[in-house]
Amino acid sequence: MNSSRLPLQRALISVFDKTGLEPLCQKLSDHQIKIYSTGGTAKHIREMGFDVNQIESVTQFPEMMDGRVKTLHPKIFGGILARRDSKSDLLDCEAHDIPLFDLVVVNLYPFWDHLADSKEVQAKFIDIGGPSMMRAAAKNAASVTVLSSPEDYSHFLSEYDNHGGTTLNFRQTMAAMTFERTSRYDRMIANTWRTSAAALPSQIEFGSLTPLRYGENPHQTASWGASKQEWKILQGKELSYNNLLDSEAALRLNSEFAEPAVTIVKHNNPCGVASGENSVAELFKRSQSCDSKSAFGGIVAINREVDAEAAHGMAQLFLEVIVAPRFSKDAREILATKKNLRLIEWEKPVFNPFEVRTSLGGWLVQTTDPLGVTIDFKIVSQNQHLESSVQNDLKFAWRVCKHVRSNAIVIAKNGQTLGIGAGQMSRVDAVQIALEKAKGQTAGAVLASDAFFPFRDNIDLLKGSGIKAIIEPGGSQRDTEVIQACNEQNIVLLFTGKRHFRH
């Protein structure tokens, strides 16, 4: 056997994603390479006008269990794993009438498309035969060429044109890529199917990375890696490193709300959030009013369709990115005038369950910080009266506060942020900034703090503000002093028992 160039006689094709099959099958047909295939793939190849041999002609066994068992057979794996330079392997194949497969074209069931589905649905998209054949072909790269993604087909066609077959270097390159794909696939399933929500992955895998124009600053290089995504960019420039970070922050915050909501993020912090049964246009106007200066150049996330009225409002402000489940035709036409503005359409955002950062030459990995549907709290002040509207505002402010960099303070009223104090080293400073941003519009408003107040001076700053209620974790050694300060101002104070630092 000439290991530098392997001629091909038989190809085994069994794919879920049938993209790009026609030029591949045309090449195989032109060179009289026999094609063997399974149910749906065989039907597709036949409909394209190419001859194909059903896999049952090899196994002498029908597909069963709704196609879940079709290639798991000694005659298939024997034909893939047989070493061409092994006399005993070849004698075994001859004795058992096993054809040798020189080319294996397989790709995986799209488990990544069903991360938000139930385990029952996900199980249908956990591939067994596919990864098994891919790994077997990759293991036998000395004798077999494996193509494990439609992305590989053009490289194969070029290789075949140049060499009249495949070289050992090409086969080993394809094998390495295949092992990377099956490894990422299994890791994705393992991370999704962990029985404990607090379980962490045992290792970190980046997968393939796509270079970005630059990182946080033009002199920094950066890349971005992701599994297949369902969102699509409708218009605008290429997404930058900072765009990706801020879009994630905006989407995560906005996903806290089942009701209509609009979030504007700048530098990874919300500068305005509004929710309620209002039009998207009205919600955008309300979210922008919280801090209109900071909203300039921001990222907007919306959980409802953007219509023409909303688009008109957004077009008046310089924005970097707008992310929404849908954009109406009229909205698209209006926003098309802003050529650099990125529009991202994402029907059902799905986020990674882990957060990864570097530290001291190593990695920090943690689960995300879920808030849940209900928010538990205990009223600890003398004033126990909590109107339903005030309670709703407290929950709103608490959800927003979780997404603000610590030290974090959020002042809100009627489902709208009025002032946000973010990322301060002193909580007193965060309170002061939030009050300044609110511009004196705090009568009847509520306040949320991501962690406990260490001293009563934070509460003393609120004198004359009209703040009606405060929600915070509690747990300070001076909780008694803080409670007393609230009692003096007749403020209702709620403890949640859980903090939400975001460093």
C-alpha angles and dihedrals in degrees: 000000000000102000092190093064124023117195115211128231105160133029127194113206123185114152140160094197105056095186114137097008096127099068089041093052090043090057092048091048093048090056096043093246109160115237121214119187149164132248110288095023092050090050091051093049091048091050089055088059102255129128114250135178117222113237088235089070086067102037097036084217127106125237109264144184093040091309095306090119114046113104099033094102136116092239091058098043092039089056091050100041100041111118110227092211093052114093092196092052092051092047089052090052091049093047093051098037093244116165117220114240112210097178126039117190112186136145132184136263107258100253087158090068091062105048091120094048129093121277088250092059093041091054090064089061098049102109119217108164094040098057090041093056092042092053093044092052092045091050090054095048089138088071108014136058116215125198109189101173137032084243088072097057098081090049090051093049091051091047092050093049091051099044109018087239136010129300124225090247091055093047092050091048091052090046092053091049090049093053089050091052096048090045092053090045093053091044091052091052092045093051092046095046100047107135093219121061088212094055116117129209115264092224140016122241123182099190118199117344128214116211116240125209089256142319130259087316130027093250092058124084119220143176135194127214129190143150117247110310129208096209121094135199110236097186145341141063126322113287113258130215091260092045090056093049094047094043090055091049093049094047094047092052094045091049088066089077128073091184121070111293141171124201127189116197130190124180092352093305128099112246093180138009131176132175137174143092094307133116117275088245091056093045091051090050091050094047091048093050092064092072112351094174094056092044089068107107092008136143118248125205122189129180096204135057116287108233131190095271092053092044091054090055094046092047089062091064129061105246132172101206138005117196120191139147090246143000119209119234091251091049090052091053093049095047092044087078087069095069098182095046111109115224114196121190115201119163099189114013114213119193133201112262092223138057120215130196137159124250133173093342093312141075134275114204126181140161117256121264107256118195099189131213096285127049115211118210143160124218107228102171128091090246103074097169111117118174116211092243091052091047090052090051091050091054090047093051091046092053091050094044091058089066097047120097112255134288083051132177125174126188115194144167134181093003094307134105113239100179136003126195108195139183099357124156089219123050089211088060091049090053091048093050092048090051092049091050090051090060095213095305093120103108107127092004129130133227131217127196121193092216137019123290107250093200138020091242088088090061093043089061088064095064110131093008096108093229105165103192143010130206120198138143098254121206101123121138085236098049089123091058091047091050090049091051090053091048090054090057095038090241118158108235122202127192118203098184090224129087128206109206114178111190 
